[in-house]
Amino acid sequence: MGAISSLGAVVLTVQVRSGGLGQGTQVAVVLPVQQPPAGSATAAPEEGGQGGQSGELQGLHVLVVEDEPQARDMLGLILRDHGASVALAEDYDGALAAWEQQPAGVVVADIGLPGQVGGALLRELRRRTELRGAARFVAIALTACGRE
């Protein structure tokens, strides 16, 4: 287990486990959640966004960008079950439209979106955030590179 810190505050914790060669690897990344200030763009949960299992993400707005429908829906369900309000997008343009409607405090994005260079969406969202002078967001990049 290792912790990555910045200016004395823990930014994230990473745990890696494996049963040995050929047994696969389990990686857990834990990100601390800070509650947004009252009145910020991430403070109000989306209608129906509270799932009921726990409220540990209450008040956090998350944008999930994933072109695979089952993965996108599963991420949205899990996040809502933990109290987050969630916007789902299947591609670059959909993500930008969702961002314009309501900027997110966390963006979970597939960096292998069809027709896009990895990370282009996150760079564009950072650019728009800086132009507005808005609070920065946490970015989580996902990818699934399968081998047959």
Buried (B, 14 or more C-beta within 10 A) or exposed (E): EEEEEEEEEEEBBEEEEEEEEEEEEEEEEEEEBEEBEEEBBBBBBBEEBBBEEEEEBBBBBBBBBBBEEEBBEEBBEBBBBBBBBBBBBBBBEBBBEBBEEBBBBBBBBBBBBEEBEEEBBBEBBBEBBEEEEEEEBBBBBBEEEEEE
